């Protein structure tokens, strides 16, 4: 085999090698991110989230002190391998599973960031929690990332979030 053939083989397999390397690197990064998310969720589990505007009366909680707006914002990029998988899935009309996983990680990370801000304020409840999601457009006009925003009103309760339901 002469030098020209060796160079042709290298140039043929180089993109394939990069694609495989990107796939495994992306999976490793995703797994590590999910492990960090799970640890943070466990650490912040004492902060309760409510979609209602007020604390439920049945839980016998009373808010005290200032109420503060807290938010959690995260932007996750779409890697080339995920975009390639999404393009193939889109052709066949299948669910975009890799995009669904990215959305789940983004929502969970936004909640964690919001809870951390509430914890810094001494709050133990977050009321009126809302979510928003956006596509971040790249130079080509296509989505190059996803942004997630979670926001709500941080409230500190008198009994530190421990509640005893009212018995009737």
PyMOL commands that set and color helices and strands:
alter all, ss='L'
color gray80, all
select helices_A, chain A and resi 3-43+57-59+80-91+97-120
alter helices_A, ss='H'
color red, helices_A
select strands_A, chain A and resi 48-49+63-77+125-137+143-157
alter strands_A, ss='S'
color yellow, strands_A
deselect
rebuild
show_as cartoon
